[in-house]
């Protein structure tokens, strides 16, 4: 991971982690990349959808239902947003 990717990842984390914490009703310190949204953070499908809507609004993107079905962990969210930002920059 180069410096630009690390900086991008940190910037994404600074947005995503507070959103997850607020919606899940837990502290940011309790959230790690390998946690499963449903099993470990105790989010239900509606809460996951709320996270997606918040991130769509913040990043001005559309997270397709098919893509959302493949997001299971905090790390999956971070990777998805990073990949979307990278693709948008290439266009």
N, C-alpha and C positions, 0 to 999 in steps of 0.2 A: 504494500500500500504506500503510495507516494504522499508527499506532504499535502497536496491539493485534495486527495481523496480523504486523508485523515481529517483535514479541516472541514470538508463537506460532511463527513460522517459525524463529527462533533456538533456541527450546526444542526443537522437533522435530529440528532439525539436531544439537543436542547429544546426542540419543539415537541418531539414525539413522547418523551418520557413524562413531561408535565401533563400532557393530554391523557395519557394512560392512567397516571396517578389520580387525576381529577375524576375521571369517569369510573375508575375502579374503587375509589375511596380509600386509597392507600398512599403512603409516602413515596416520594421519588426514590428514596434510598432502598426501598424494598423491591425495586424493579431491576432485573438483570436480563441480558440479551437472550439467555437460553430458556427463559420462563415461557411456558405454554399459557396463552391468554386465558383459556377456559379452565384448565386444570390447576395451574399454579397461581394465577391472579384472580381466579373466581369470577371472570367476566362471563356473561351469557351472550348469546348471539346478538341480542339487541344492543348490548354495550359495545361489542366489536363493531357493529354497524355505526354506532355513534362515533367511535374513534375514526372510522373511515370517513364519515361525513365531515368531521372537524378537520381532518388532514386534507381532504379534497378542497375544502374552503381555503385553508391556509396556503396550500401549494398550488391552487388553481388547476387541479387535475381531476380526472375522473378515474376512480378505481372500479374497474369492471367487476361484476359479480363473480365471474370465473376466476379472476385474480384474487379476490377476497377469499374464495374457497381454498386457496393455496397458502393462505397466511395463518400460521399456527402460533408462532412465537414472537416475542418482542424483536428478536433479531430479523425475523422475516419481514416485519414492518419496516425496520430500518433499511434493509437491503432493497426492498421494493421501492421505497421513496428515493433512495440513492440512484437506483437504476433508472427510474422515471426521469429524474433530474438530468442524468447523463444523456438519455435519449433526447430530451427536450433541447439540450444544448447543441446537439448534433444537427438538429433540424434548422 
